[in-house]
Amino acid sequence: MDKRLGERTVRFKNGVYIKGCASIVEKTEEKGPFGEYFDVVMSDDLWEEESWEKTERKMFRTAVDIASAKAGVELKDIRYLLGGDLLNQIISASFSARDLSLPFIGLYGACSTMSESLMIGGMLIDGGFADWVACATSSHFATAERQYRFPLELGTPKTPTSQRTVTGAGACILAESGERNDPKVTMCTAGKVIDFGVKDANNMGAAMAPAAAETLITHFEETDRKPEDYDMIITGDLGTFGSEVLKDLMKDRNIRIDDNYRDCGADIYRGLKDIKCGGSGCGCGAVMLSAYYIRKMMEGEISRILFTATGALLSPTSSQQGESIPSIAHAVAIEREGE
Amino acid sequence: MDKRLGERTVRFKNGVYIKGCASIVEKTEEKGPFGEYFDVVMSDDLWEEESWEKTERKMFRTAVDIASAKAGVELKDIRYLLGGDLLNQIISASFSARDLSLPFIGLYGACSTMSESLMIGGMLIDGGFADWVACATSSHFATAERQYRFPLELGTPKTPTSQRTVTGAGACILAESGERNDPKVTMCTAGKVIDFGVKDANNMGAAMAPAAAETLITHFEETDRKPEDYDMIITGDLGTFGSEVLKDLMKDRNIRIDDNYRDCGADIYRGLKDIKCGGSGCGCGAVMLSAYYIRKMMEGEISRILFTATGALLSPTSSQQGESIPSIAHAVAIEREGE
């Protein structure tokens, strides 16, 4: 228990290097302001598969494949694949693990899964249990809509606070050794499940913002860091409305994050018409982290980020039974030494 | 990476102690041959809640509460709750984590979740990231039937190879320190996702047996142990049919496990009328391990077991789309020193 910095935060001793990342999206994501950064833009939402669920698997698998190639590691040398997705029984991740023939640790943290997998993957490496791990998540607009809301064929109108599930898969390869300038996962603050009683499943940003706030506050307290110690504080998919709620909640605690705070959900579709409160889904934070933020760290433009993906832990059944939306956020500090 | 014994197996260096376990079941499980060992037998399948889903949460939460009390640790001192269940978006585990106010790592490995959580929980302790963790899973006959098969109200007949989802929640508390005679998690072999092409969702034992065989064979190879080095080799819920398939698959590789092999699913309802191929579900292996096997280790009757819970990683959607059933098994060695 020598790696703890408080009740919820751990600090890695040996270094957990991010050696390669990959991102796969569809045309809608390409149209947004980050379009140029994604590794693969699919020709359409089926990508030559016969169902959207199969497409999502192909995206997941391909993201791991490309990230491994970039990291210079063969699949057979990866000790664990950690990941999950939004589909029931996380079939995108499980079927991908089968096809990739990798030892598999299935995770479910809804849209927080990318930071959950980086946190656990980091612990497996820093703890001496693995030299290489792959962390990956995915989501797909069409599979999520028909599972969580309505089949697309119905043309159901959107509420003003709704977010569009990102069609995207992101993967990061972590390694126990690397170069001095590689981005490294250095600290992680685990989330508790927070529930402010929000029941509107079309306003998940508001439900998740308190979880993000609680984790961020805990992180700053336990690490003795301030928001300005990070170049960027990044949440996964609070959306335009939820990210305003987060800023307000932080302000209430006298912590000002406005200057260096970004939300992947609010940013990914910025400027596109007909998209209400931005993007959401496991894939949202995963592709933005993999495509943009890690790349900018590798290029030396930014050197310290706090990636805090948030998840709404509801199910259609729990909503139908009148339950509120419990949420969680895990914070992962990623840092790079200077030149 | 100093804790590996081969490609898939890790050995803990510092000792991961099992300090307390708890199990909660319903009357059907009490009628089986292990009825006397469970901590709580619910009065009925609702246990004063208004829906079976809420009952399952109460079971999950109560199992963690009782296990913590037995371990002599306060909830606030538990660093992580690791676990999951069979319900979509693992709501039993997530809502329980909210009510228990514990940092939460959501896992999904279908019925393999108990060994997945012991494996990851063990790594978090042995890696120096936690002094106490809670590992828990649950399943409930009524919630699983209506989600995966048919609402109970329909009275749908069972196929000959079907298994009954165990109504049960099991929890184990792991700690970084303990007494010399406490059971300890010593080694873990992670599963790959194995798929022999079985498509019959009413015959999951047959689908999962190859995954159990592959993990067991890997474990014996990498640890240089033989089946007879264990007092018991225990699978989670292959059922009476699936466990025969496993013995045959092992025999094909010249490994004989018949003498000390038990399957929790085949055993839990043994002798009960109208239960076809035994029990299944996350809760099955969890309650048998927590109630019986760990207790027998604590009492000194057995001293070395290999707990290998298996999971069928299908979803109703993947089955409807004609997919086969990918499966996984993680093996966890639990040992106790002699008097």
Boltz contact constraints between the chains, C-beta under 6 A:
constraints:
  - contact:
      token1: [A, 1]
      token2: [B, 128]
      max_distance: 6.0
  - contact:
      token1: [A, 1]
      token2: [B, 131]
      max_distance: 6.0
  - contact:
      token1: [A, 1]
      token2: [B, 176]
      max_distance: 6.0
  - contact:
      token1: [A, 2]
      token2: [B, 128]
      max_distance: 6.0
  - contact:
      token1: [A, 3]
      token2: [B, 128]
      max_distance: 6.0
  - contact:
      token1: [A, 3]
      token2: [B, 129]
      max_distance: 6.0
  - contact:
      token1: [A, 8]
      token2: [B, 103]
      max_distance: 6.0
  - contact:
      token1: [A, 10]
      token2: [B, 129]
      max_distance: 6.0
  - contact:
      token1: [A, 51]
      token2: [B, 321]
      max_distance: 6.0
  - contact:
      token1: [A, 88]
      token2: [B, 88]
      max_distance: 6.0
  - contact:
      token1: [A, 88]
      token2: [B, 315]
      max_distance: 6.0
  - contact:
      token1: [A, 89]
      token2: [B, 315]
      max_distance: 6.0
  - contact:
      token1: [A, 90]
      token2: [B, 108]
      max_distance: 6.0
  - contact:
      token1: [A, 91]
      token2: [B, 315]
      max_distance: 6.0
  - contact:
      token1: [A, 91]
      token2: [B, 318]
      max_distance: 6.0
  - contact:
      token1: [A, 94]
      token2: [B, 313]
      max_distance: 6.0
  - contact:
      token1: [A, 94]
      token2: [B, 326]
      max_distance: 6.0
  - contact:
      token1: [A, 97]
      token2: [B, 193]
      max_distance: 6.0
  - contact:
      token1: [A, 98]
      token2: [B, 193]
      max_distance: 6.0
  - contact:
      token1: [A, 98]
      token2: [B, 195]
      max_distance: 6.0
  - contact:
      token1: [A, 98]
      token2: [B, 326]
      max_distance: 6.0
  - contact:
      token1: [A, 103]
      token2: [B, 8]
      max_distance: 6.0
  - contact:
      token1: [A, 103]
      token2: [B, 190]
      max_distance: 6.0
  - contact:
      token1: [A, 103]
      token2: [B, 192]
      max_distance: 6.0
  - contact:
      token1: [A, 104]
      token2: [B, 193]
      max_distance: 6.0
  - contact:
      token1: [A, 106]
      token2: [B, 108]
      max_distance: 6.0
  - contact:
      token1: [A, 106]
      token2: [B, 109]
      max_distance: 6.0
  - contact:
      token1: [A, 108]
      token2: [B, 90]
      max_distance: 6.0
  - contact:
      token1: [A, 108]
      token2: [B, 106]
      max_distance: 6.0
  - contact:
      token1: [A, 108]
      token2: [B, 108]
      max_distance: 6.0
  - contact:
      token1: [A, 109]
      token2: [B, 106]
      max_distance: 6.0
  - contact:
      token1: [A, 123]
      token2: [B, 124]
      max_distance: 6.0
  - contact:
      token1: [A, 123]
      token2: [B, 127]
      max_distance: 6.0
  - contact:
      token1: [A, 123]
      token2: [B, 129]
      max_distance: 6.0
  - contact:
      token1: [A, 124]
      token2: [B, 123]
      max_distance: 6.0
  - contact:
      token1: [A, 127]
      token2: [B, 123]
      max_distance: 6.0
  - contact:
      token1: [A, 127]
      token2: [B, 127]
      max_distance: 6.0
  - contact:
      token1: [A, 128]
      token2: [B, 1]
      max_distance: 6.0
  - contact:
      token1: [A, 128]
      token2: [B, 2]
      max_distance: 6.0
  - contact:
      token1: [A, 128]
      token2: [B, 3]
      max_distance: 6.0
  - contact:
      token1: [A, 129]
      token2: [B, 3]
      max_distance: 6.0
  - contact:
      token1: [A, 129]
      token2: [B, 10]
      max_distance: 6.0
  - contact:
      token1: [A, 129]
      token2: [B, 123]
      max_distance: 6.0
  - contact:
      token1: [A, 131]
      token2: [B, 1]
      max_distance: 6.0
  - contact:
      token1: [A, 176]
      token2: [B, 1]
      max_distance: 6.0
  - contact:
      token1: [A, 190]
      token2: [B, 103]
      max_distance: 6.0
  - contact:
      token1: [A, 192]
      token2: [B, 103]
      max_distance: 6.0
  - contact:
      token1: [A, 193]
      token2: [B, 97]
      max_distance: 6.0
  - contact:
      token1: [A, 193]
      token2: [B, 98]
      max_distance: 6.0
  - contact:
      token1: [A, 193]
      token2: [B, 104]
      max_distance: 6.0
  - contact:
      token1: [A, 195]
      token2: [B, 98]
      max_distance: 6.0
  - contact:
      token1: [A, 313]
      token2: [B, 94]
      max_distance: 6.0
  - contact:
      token1: [A, 315]
      token2: [B, 88]
      max_distance: 6.0
  - contact:
      token1: [A, 315]
      token2: [B, 89]
      max_distance: 6.0
  - contact:
      token1: [A, 315]
      token2: [B, 91]
      max_distance: 6.0
  - contact:
      token1: [A, 318]
      token2: [B, 91]
      max_distance: 6.0
  - contact:
      token1: [A, 321]
      token2: [B, 51]
      max_distance: 6.0
  - contact:
      token1: [A, 326]
      token2: [B, 94]
      max_distance: 6.0
  - contact:
      token1: [A, 326]
      token2: [B, 98]
      max_distance: 6.0
